Amino acid sequence: MKITDDILYVGVNDTKIDLFEGQYPVPNGISYNSYVIMDEKIAVMDSVDGAFGEEWLSNIAKALGGRTPDYLIVQHMEMDHSACIAQFTAAYPKATLVASKLAFVIMKNLFGTDYADRQIVISEGSTLSLGKHTLRFIAAPNVHWPEVMFTYDETTKTLFSADAFGTFGALDATGAVNSALGATGSAFGAPAPCASPVSCAACDPAFGYAAWPDEARRYYIGIVGKFGEPVQAVLKKAAALDIQRICPLHGPVLTENLNDYISLYNTWSSYEPEADDIFIAFTSVYGNTKRAAEKLASLLRERGATVRIADLARTDMTHCVAEAFRCKKLVLVTTTYCNGIFPPMHTFINNLTERNFQNRTVALVENGSWNPAANKTMAAMLESCKNLTFVEPKVTIRTALNDASSAQLSALAEAIIK
């Protein structure tokens, strides 16, 4: 697939994978992106997952049409992008490996060699001339591994962004995420988005295809979300560049409305909400706590709020965590359990704190038959989060809703809106 006259896509799709990194459901699969820059000298950008080495090498051979590559540029040593380096070096024994110093250390850990006789070590500001293409390297430590480098092609003004700007989903022949592979609808009941070609903005004026924000958010928050400060640092470097396309290691090449994508990354990495929406995350054992959560959602909607609600025991956790970061206001509703909180709520809050959840408004609702302890437990778990505003009253339900606790919910709805 052509990206430009000189840049070709040689990546692969994984359509059989169920969990990316062993924890993120990917019903639409995942792409492992690799690119070839054709010039006087030829550079291959990154490898792919180990299960696809032969397919990847075949794609490279077809793209090169009998020529051989001069360089393999390794931007990221995570195994979904580096597992086939040994196969590449065996297939092309004269090719040179280009990577950061730490990447070569990890390479030796993985393959038993750092290819000392055929390596170029790059760092911030290093350049590599391929002929008419000049590649400039940008250090992107902890986005999301410490050895990461971005590559900027000064000739075509293309940013090869490693895992940044990546998203879940295998690609179809046009370069769009292939929704035919599985369900692409929101976990919260929204209709499935379409998957038009990446260069087409027909289904959403702001984005190449409508699925990108939701799946890219889930990818970012889950995988990169802890590293907001490093992302902010590399975004400042990118702001000085004239970028006409972004080529990530997962998902489609971004070619239009790039400021919208970059703006979202700035929002996510600065831990600011995207919308003044309310997310109610609840757990319930016998249904009483669920009824309280649903009543609160109804009260908020009656007051004009946009509300999403999810049962943490039945909704994929990665979607719920991403939704908490999208919304400005979060309501946690759970049952007292073993003198603490119901396990899925415990997991959910841990996921938030591990990813530096902050700058939000939070409301708490607990249920407890004889010794309610959930609100206290949740508040303690969130103590490490910065700039959280807790809404009063904190509601306590005794087994089931009654007139008193229903009045508390009404008061809480008013306070959340205000």
C-alpha positions as CSV (number, residue, x, y, z in Angstrom):
1,M,0.0,0.0,0.0
2,K,1.4,3.4,-1.0
3,I,1.7,6.1,1.7
4,T,3.6,8.4,-0.7
5,D,5.5,7.7,-3.9
6,D,8.5,6.6,-1.9
7,I,6.9,5.3,1.4
8,L,5.2,1.9,1.3
9,Y,3.3,0.1,3.9
10,V,4.6,-3.5,4.6
11,G,2.9,-4.2,7.9
12,V,0.7,-7.1,8.8
13,N,-2.7,-7.8,10.5
14,D,-3.4,-10.0,13.4
15,T,-7.1,-11.0,13.1
16,K,-7.0,-14.0,15.4
17,I,-5.8,-12.3,18.6
18,D,-8.3,-11.9,21.3
19,L,-6.4,-9.9,23.9
20,F,-3.7,-7.4,23.0
21,E,-0.9,-7.5,25.6
22,G,-2.9,-10.2,27.3
23,Q,-5.5,-7.8,28.7
24,Y,-7.1,-5.5,26.1
25,P,-10.0,-7.1,24.1
26,V,-9.5,-6.4,20.4
27,P,-12.5,-7.8,18.5
28,N,-11.3,-6.0,15.4
29,G,-7.8,-7.4,15.7
30,I,-4.7,-5.3,15.6
31,S,-2.2,-4.2,13.0
32,Y,1.6,-4.3,13.4
33,N,2.7,-1.5,11.1
34,S,6.0,-1.4,9.2
35,Y,7.1,0.9,6.4
36,V,9.7,1.0,3.7
37,I,11.3,4.3,2.5
38,M,12.5,3.8,-1.1
39,D,15.5,6.0,-2.1
40,E,19.2,5.6,-3.1
41,K,19.4,3.7,0.1
42,I,16.4,1.9,1.5
43,A,15.2,2.0,5.1
44,V,12.7,-0.4,6.6
45,M,10.8,1.1,9.6
46,D,10.4,-1.4,12.4
47,S,9.6,-5.1,12.6
48,V,6.4,-6.9,13.5
49,D,5.1,-9.5,15.9
50,G,7.0,-12.8,15.9
51,A,4.0,-14.8,14.5
52,F,4.2,-12.8,11.3
53,G,7.9,-12.9,10.3
54,E,7.5,-14.7,7.1
55,E,4.6,-12.6,5.9
56,W,6.4,-9.4,6.8
57,L,9.6,-10.4,5.0
58,S,7.4,-11.4,2.0
59,N,5.8,-7.9,2.0
60,I,9.3,-6.3,2.1
61,A,10.5,-8.4,-0.8
62,K,7.5,-7.5,-2.9
63,A,7.9,-3.8,-2.1
64,L,11.6,-3.8,-2.9
65,G,11.2,-5.5,-6.3
66,G,14.6,-7.2,-6.2
67,R,16.5,-4.5,-4.3
68,T,17.8,-5.1,-0.8
69,P,17.4,-2.8,2.2
70,D,20.3,-0.9,3.6
71,Y,18.8,-0.1,7.1
72,L,16.3,-1.5,9.6
73,I,15.3,1.4,11.9
74,V,14.2,0.2,15.2
75,Q,12.1,2.8,17.0
76,H,10.7,0.6,19.7
77,M,11.9,-2.7,21.2
78,E,8.6,-4.0,22.5
79,M,8.2,-7.5,21.0
80,D,5.2,-6.7,18.9
81,H,7.5,-4.5,16.9
82,S,10.9,-6.1,17.3
83,A,10.4,-9.9,17.4
84,C,11.5,-10.4,13.8
85,I,14.8,-8.5,13.9
86,A,16.8,-11.7,13.9
87,Q,14.9,-13.0,10.8
88,F,15.5,-9.7,9.1
89,T,19.3,-9.8,9.8
90,A,19.5,-13.3,8.5
91,A,17.6,-12.5,5.3
92,Y,19.6,-9.3,4.7
93,P,23.1,-9.8,6.2
94,K,24.5,-6.6,4.8
95,A,21.7,-4.3,6.3
96,T,22.6,-2.0,9.2
97,L,20.5,-1.7,12.3
98,V,19.7,1.9,13.5
99,A,18.4,2.3,17.0
100,S,19.0,4.1,20.3
101,K,21.7,2.9,22.8
102,L,19.2,1.4,25.2
103,A,17.4,-0.3,22.3
104,F,20.6,-2.2,21.5
105,V,20.9,-3.2,25.1
106,I,17.3,-4.7,25.0
107,M,18.1,-6.2,21.7
108,K,21.0,-8.2,23.3
109,N,18.7,-9.3,26.0
110,L,16.2,-10.6,23.5
111,F,18.5,-12.1,20.8
112,G,21.8,-12.6,22.6
113,T,23.5,-10.0,20.4
114,D,23.4,-6.3,19.8
115,Y,24.8,-6.7,16.3
116,A,27.8,-4.6,17.2
117,D,29.4,-5.0,13.8
118,R,26.3,-3.6,12.0
119,Q,24.8,-1.0,14.1
120,I,24.3,2.8,14.1
121,V,23.5,4.3,17.5
122,I,21.1,7.3,17.3
123,S,20.0,9.9,19.8
124,E,18.1,13.2,19.9
125,G,18.9,15.2,16.7
126,S,20.8,12.4,14.9
127,T,20.2,12.3,11.1
128,L,20.4,9.7,8.4
129,S,20.5,10.5,4.7
130,L,18.9,8.0,2.3
131,G,19.5,10.2,-0.8
132,K,16.8,12.7,-1.3
133,H,15.2,11.7,2.1
134,T,16.8,12.9,5.3
135,L,15.6,11.3,8.5
136,R,15.8,13.2,11.7
137,F,15.5,11.2,15.0
138,I,13.6,12.5,18.0
139,A,14.0,10.9,21.4
140,A,10.7,10.0,23.0
141,P,11.7,8.3,26.3
142,N,8.9,6.7,28.2
143,V,6.4,7.0,25.4
144,H,5.9,4.4,26.6
145,W,9.2,2.5,26.9
146,P,12.5,4.4,27.7
147,E,14.3,3.5,24.5
148,V,11.7,4.9,22.1
149,M,12.7,7.1,19.2
150,F,10.4,8.9,16.7
151,T,11.6,9.5,13.1
152,Y,10.8,12.5,11.0
153,D,11.3,12.4,7.3
154,E,12.2,16.0,6.4
155,T,11.5,15.4,2.7
156,T,7.9,14.1,2.9
157,K,7.2,15.7,6.3
158,T,6.2,12.4,7.7
159,L,6.4,11.6,11.4
160,F,6.9,7.9,12.2
161,S,5.6,8.0,15.7
162,A,6.3,4.5,17.2
163,D,3.4,3.6,19.5
164,A,2.1,7.2,19.8
165,F,-1.1,7.9,17.8
166,G,-1.7,4.1,17.6
167,T,-5.1,2.5,17.9
168,F,-6.6,-1.0,18.1
169,G,-8.0,-2.6,15.0
170,A,-6.6,-4.5,12.0
171,L,-6.6,-2.6,8.7
172,D,-8.4,-3.3,5.5
173,A,-7.0,-2.9,2.0
174,T,-7.7,0.9,2.1
175,G,-5.8,1.4,5.3
176,A,-9.0,1.8,7.4
177,V,-9.8,-0.2,10.5
178,N,-11.6,-3.3,9.3
179,S,-14.9,-3.4,11.2
180,A,-16.0,-6.6,9.5
181,L,-13.8,-8.5,11.8
182,G,-15.9,-8.0,14.9
183,A,-18.0,-5.6,16.9
184,T,-16.8,-2.0,16.9
185,G,-19.7,-0.5,18.9
186,S,-19.2,1.3,22.1
187,A,-19.3,-0.7,25.3
188,F,-22.0,1.7,26.5
189,G,-24.5,1.1,23.8
190,A,-23.6,3.6,21.0
191,P,-24.0,2.3,17.5
192,A,-21.0,0.8,15.7
193,P,-19.0,3.4,13.9
194,C,-18.2,3.0,10.2
195,A,-14.7,2.4,8.9
196,S,-14.2,4.6,5.9
197,P,-10.7,5.0,4.4
198,V,-8.3,7.0,6.5
199,S,-8.0,9.8,4.0
200,C,-11.8,10.3,3.9
201,A,-13.6,12.4,6.4
202,A,-17.1,11.6,5.3
203,C,-18.4,10.1,8.5
204,D,-16.8,12.7,10.9
205,P,-15.6,16.1,9.8
206,A,-12.9,16.1,12.5
207,F,-11.5,12.6,12.0
208,G,-10.5,10.3,9.2
209,Y,-12.9,7.6,10.5
210,A,-15.3,7.8,13.3
211,A,-13.9,4.9,15.4
212,W,-10.5,6.5,15.9
213,P,-11.2,8.7,19.0
214,D,-12.8,5.9,21.1
215,E,-10.3,3.1,20.2
216,A,-7.3,5.4,20.3
217,R,-8.4,6.7,23.7
218,R,-8.7,3.2,25.0
219,Y,-5.3,2.3,23.6
220,Y,-3.7,5.5,24.9
221,I,-5.2,5.4,28.4
222,G,-4.5,1.7,28.9
223,I,-1.0,1.6,27.5
224,V,0.5,5.0,27.6
225,G,-1.7,6.8,30.1
226,K,0.7,6.8,33.0
227,F,3.3,8.7,31.0
228,G,1.6,12.0,30.5
229,E,4.7,14.1,31.2
230,P,6.9,12.4,28.7
231,V,4.1,12.6,26.1
232,Q,3.8,16.3,26.8
233,A,7.5,16.7,26.3
234,V,7.6,15.0,22.9
235,L,4.4,16.9,21.8
236,K,6.4,20.1,22.3
237,K,9.1,18.8,20.1
238,A,6.6,17.8,17.4
239,A,5.0,21.2,17.5
240,A,8.2,22.6,15.9
241,L,7.8,20.3,12.9
242,D,5.8,20.6,9.7
243,I,3.9,17.3,9.9
244,Q,1.8,16.3,6.9
245,R,1.1,12.7,7.9
246,I,1.6,10.5,11.0
247,C,2.6,6.8,10.6
248,P,2.1,4.9,13.9
249,L,3.0,1.3,14.7
250,H,-0.7,0.4,15.2
251,G,-3.7,1.5,13.3
252,P,-4.2,3.7,10.3
253,V,-1.9,6.3,8.8
254,L,-3.3,9.8,9.7
255,T,-3.4,12.2,6.8
256,E,-6.1,14.8,7.5
257,N,-7.0,17.1,10.4
258,L,-3.8,16.3,12.2
259,N,-4.3,19.1,14.6
260,D,-7.4,17.3,15.9
261,Y,-5.5,14.1,16.6
262,I,-2.6,16.1,18.2
263,S,-5.1,18.1,20.3
264,L,-6.6,14.9,21.7
265,Y,-3.2,13.6,22.6
266,N,-2.5,16.9,24.4
267,T,-5.8,16.6,26.3
268,W,-5.1,13.0,27.3
269,S,-1.5,13.5,28.3
270,S,-2.4,16.6,30.4
271,Y,-5.2,14.5,32.2
272,E,-7.9,17.0,31.2
273,P,-11.5,15.8,30.5
274,E,-12.8,15.8,27.0
275,A,-16.4,16.5,27.8
276,D,-18.6,17.7,30.7
277,D,-20.2,14.3,30.8
278,I,-20.9,12.0,33.8
279,F,-19.8,8.4,34.0
280,I,-21.5,6.2,36.6
281,A,-19.5,3.1,37.3
282,F,-21.2,0.6,39.6
283,T,-21.1,-2.9,41.0
284,S,-24.0,-4.7,42.5
285,V,-24.5,-8.1,44.1
286,Y,-28.3,-8.6,44.2
287,G,-29.5,-5.6,42.2
288,N,-30.2,-3.0,44.9
289,T,-27.1,-1.1,44.2
290,K,-27.7,-1.3,40.5
291,R,-31.2,0.2,41.0
292,A,-29.6,3.1,42.9
293,A,-27.1,3.7,40.1
294,E,-29.8,3.7,37.5
295,K,-32.0,6.0,39.6
296,L,-29.2,8.5,39.9
297,A,-28.6,8.3,36.2
298,S,-32.2,9.1,35.6
299,L,-32.2,12.0,38.0
300,L,-29.1,13.4,36.3
301,R,-30.6,13.0,32.8
302,E,-33.8,14.8,34.0
303,R,-31.5,17.7,34.8
304,G,-30.0,17.8,31.3
305,A,-26.8,15.9,31.9
306,T,-25.2,13.5,29.4
307,V,-24.7,10.3,31.4
308,R,-23.1,6.9,30.6
309,I,-23.4,4.1,33.1
310,A,-21.6,0.7,33.3
311,D,-21.7,-2.4,35.5
312,L,-18.0,-3.0,36.2
313,A,-18.5,-6.7,36.5
314,R,-20.1,-7.0,33.1
315,T,-18.4,-4.3,31.0
316,D,-14.9,-4.5,29.7
317,M,-12.6,-2.8,32.2
318,T,-10.5,-1.1,29.6
319,H,-13.5,0.7,28.1
320,C,-14.6,1.8,31.6
321,V,-11.2,3.2,32.5
322,A,-11.0,5.1,29.2
323,E,-14.6,6.5,29.8
324,A,-13.6,7.7,33.2
325,F,-10.8,9.7,31.6
326,R,-13.1,11.0,28.9
327,C,-15.7,12.4,31.3
328,K,-15.3,15.4,33.6
329,K,-17.4,13.8,36.4
330,L,-17.3,10.3,37.8
331,V,-19.7,8.6,40.2
332,L,-18.7,5.4,42.0
333,V,-21.5,3.3,43.3
334,T,-20.7,0.0,45.0
335,T,-21.5,-2.5,47.7
336,T,-19.6,-2.9,50.9
337,Y,-17.8,-6.3,50.6
338,C,-15.5,-8.0,53.1
339,N,-15.3,-4.7,55.0
340,G,-14.1,-3.0,51.8
341,I,-15.6,-2.8,48.3
342,F,-16.7,-5.2,45.7
343,P,-13.6,-6.6,43.8
344,P,-14.4,-5.1,40.3
345,M,-14.7,-1.7,41.8
346,H,-11.3,-2.2,43.6
347,T,-9.8,-3.2,40.3
348,F,-11.3,-0.2,38.5
349,I,-10.0,2.3,41.0
350,N,-6.6,0.7,40.9
351,N,-6.6,1.2,37.1
352,L,-7.4,4.8,37.5
353,T,-4.7,5.6,40.1
354,E,-2.1,3.7,38.2
355,R,-2.7,6.0,35.3
356,N,-2.6,9.2,37.2
357,F,-6.3,9.9,37.3
358,Q,-6.8,13.6,38.2
359,N,-8.6,16.9,37.5
360,R,-12.0,15.4,37.9
361,T,-15.2,15.7,40.0
362,V,-16.0,12.5,41.9
363,A,-19.2,11.4,43.8
364,L,-19.5,8.4,46.0
365,V,-22.4,6.1,46.8
366,E,-22.2,3.0,49.0
367,N,-24.5,0.2,50.0
368,G,-24.1,-1.7,53.2
369,S,-26.6,-3.7,55.3
370,W,-25.0,-3.4,58.7
371,N,-21.6,-1.7,58.5
372,P,-21.3,0.5,55.3
373,A,-17.6,0.9,54.6
374,A,-17.4,1.4,50.8
375,N,-17.3,5.2,50.7
376,K,-14.4,5.4,53.2
377,T,-12.5,2.7,51.2
378,M,-13.0,4.4,47.9
379,A,-12.0,7.8,49.2
380,A,-8.8,6.3,50.7
381,M,-7.9,4.6,47.5
382,L,-8.3,7.9,45.6
383,E,-6.1,10.0,48.0
384,S,-3.1,9.8,45.8
385,C,-5.0,11.4,42.9
386,K,-4.3,15.1,42.2
387,N,-7.0,17.8,41.9
388,L,-10.1,15.7,42.6
389,T,-13.2,17.5,43.8
390,F,-15.5,15.3,45.9
391,V,-19.2,16.1,45.8
392,E,-21.3,16.1,48.9
393,P,-23.4,14.4,50.1
394,K,-21.8,11.0,50.0
395,V,-24.8,8.7,49.8
396,T,-25.3,5.7,52.0
397,I,-27.9,3.0,51.2
398,R,-28.9,0.4,53.8
399,T,-29.6,-2.7,51.8
400,A,-32.2,-1.2,49.5
401,L,-33.4,2.3,48.5
402,N,-35.9,3.9,50.8
403,D,-37.3,7.4,51.0
404,A,-34.3,8.7,53.0
405,S,-31.7,7.4,50.6
406,S,-33.7,8.3,47.5
407,A,-33.7,11.9,48.9
408,Q,-30.0,11.7,49.3
409,L,-29.7,10.6,45.6
410,S,-31.8,13.6,44.5
411,A,-29.6,15.9,46.6
412,L,-26.5,14.3,45.1
413,A,-27.8,14.8,41.6
414,E,-28.3,18.5,42.2
415,A,-24.8,18.8,43.7
416,I,-23.2,17.0,40.7
417,I,-25.0,19.3,38.2
418,K,-24.0,22.4,40.1
